[in-house]
Amino acid sequence: MRIGVAGVGRIGAFHAETLRNLAGVDQLVLADAYSGRAKEVATSLGADWTETVDDLLASNLDGLVVAVATDAHADLILRGVDRDIPVFCEKPVAPDAAGTLAVVDRVARSSVPVQIGFQRRFDAGYTAAREAVAAGRLGWVHTLRGGTLDAAPPPAAYIPVSGGIFRDCSVHDFDIVRWVTGREVVEVYAAGANRGEDFFREADDVDTAVAVLTFDDGAFATISATRYNAAGYDVRLDVLGSQDSISVGLDDRLPLRSAEPGVGFPAGTPYPGFMERFEAAYRRELGAFADIVAGRAEVTCSVYDALAAFRIAEACDRSRREHRPVRIEGGN
């Protein structure tokens, strides 16, 4: 199996290292906008590299991993599909709805598998929560409480091209609540604020946000997000049902301190960021992609799932700006 990786920044280099150690991946070929970086990472892994992404696509690949800048995702997905190459792409599919829909339409007319990188679907805790809901062990689910709280803001230069906090950060929560519950979101109400660095406001973004989601069965989810959670990287999901309730991420690395006297939980060191929190999940999702390339598995996180999460994010951003609920099904 010959796998190409386009983009070897932090996440791309991690994916390349994961693929290098997977049984069945015989050849690994890397490319980057900066060919020197591709050569450096390839040398460290004992992999091959090409001068350009064009050269990579022409190098007889069995599978393509896309980890380049967001504005190049859609183009590389389509170029891979046009060459009958199975594609794994980090979210988002495209920076806007029109670009996402164009990819969805093209993939729908093709038999080439395309997997989108929502790694929480491969996390043990979220998987257990989904299984508990599907088995009915919680009764009927009435409330979900989730969120993504970054320990520190990303670089200022990233914010104007991030798509905003809902599309960049909360979109993972939007995807995972759909996946865990098996339900669709039909309405959102969202708000946001700026209390940190001015570069968020200057980019027409917010550094803290909250959204209330209504599902098609009447259940609710509250999703929170912030760029300023100095206690540590906090990602959790509480699933509350009529018979039982469970929580994903409730372990000793939880970045919270109890105000109750004598309580020592949590006692561990909080995760500093998403790579450390989801390292095992990232490795599982690349293993799943290798199985897809080999024909042993089917896509479990498709461009359609990415579109659904993106639509929720867009509705939240509109709700925040217009200070009103926004319907997702049946028009806005």
C-alpha positions, 0 to 999 in steps of 0.5 A, a space after each residue: 500500500 502506497 500512501 501519500 501525505 499532502 502537508 506535513 505541519 504538526 498534524 500532517 507529520 503526526 499522521 505520517 508517523 502513524 502511517 509509517 508504523 501501520 502494518 500494510 503501509 509499504 510506502 509513504 510519500 510526503 509533500 508540502 508547500 515547502 519542499 524542504 519541510 517534506 524532505 526533512 520529515 521524510 528523512 526522519 521517517 525513512 519515507 519518500 518525498 516529492 517537490 510538489 503536491 502535483 508530483 505527489 498526486 502523480 506518483 501512483 498512490 493507493 491513498 491520499 491524506 490531506 493535511 494542508 491549509 483549509 483553503 486547499 482541502 476541497 481542491 485536493 479532495 476532488 483531485 484525489 477523487 478524479 484520480 480514483 484515489 481514496 482520500 482522508 482529509 482533515 476538517 473542514 471539507 472547504 472553508 464555505 458552504 458552496 465549496 463543501 456542497 461542490 465536494 459533496 456533489 462530486 463525491 456523490 457521483 463517485 465510488 471513491 471513498 472519502 473520509 473526513 477527520 473528526 477524530 473524536 469518533 475514534 475516541 474510546 469514551 465517545 465510542 462507549 457513549 454512543 454504544 450506551 445510547 444505541 443500546 438504550 442503557 440511558 433510557 431516553 436522552 433529554 440533555 447533552 452538555 459538551 464543549 471544547 475549552 482551549 488552554 490558550 489562544 492560537 496564534 493571532 494570524 490563524 484567527 482570520 483564516 480559521 472560519 470563526 470559533 463555531 466552524 473551527 472549534 465547536 464543529 467537533 462538538 456538533 459532529 460528535 453530538 450527532 454521532 453519539 445520539 444518532 439524531 439531527 439538530 433542527 434549531 440553534 441559539 448561540 451567543 459569543 463575547 470577547 474578553 481577551 485579545 483584540 485580534 479576535 474582535 478585529 477578525 470579527 470573531 469571538 473568544 468565548 461562545 455558547 450554543 443551545 441545540 434542539 434535536 429532532 426528537 426534542 432533546 437539547 444540547 448545550 455546547 460551550 467554547 473558549 480560547 482561554 481555559 488556562 487550567 488545561 485543555 477541557 473537552 467533555 460530553 455529558 449524556 443525561 438520560 431518563 434512566 442513567 447518565 454518563 460523561 466522556 472525559 471525566 477522568 483524573 486529567 480533567 482540568 477542574 478543581 473541586 470546591 468541596 472540602 476533602 475531595 482529591 479528584 481529579 488528581 492528574 495533570 491536565 492535557 495541554 492540548 488536543 494532540 495529547 488528549 486525542 493521540 490514540 483517537 488520531 492513530 485509530 482514525 488513520 488505521 481506519 483509513 488504511 483499512 478503507 484503502 485496503 478494502 476492509 472497511 467503509 467510511 464512517 465519517 463522510 463528506 455528508 457528516 462534515 456538511 451536517 456539522 458545518 451547517 450547524 456551525 453556520 447556523 450558530 454563527 448566524 444566530 450569534 450575529 442576529 441574536 435569534 434562533 435559527 432553524 436548520 431544517 425547513 429553512 432559516 
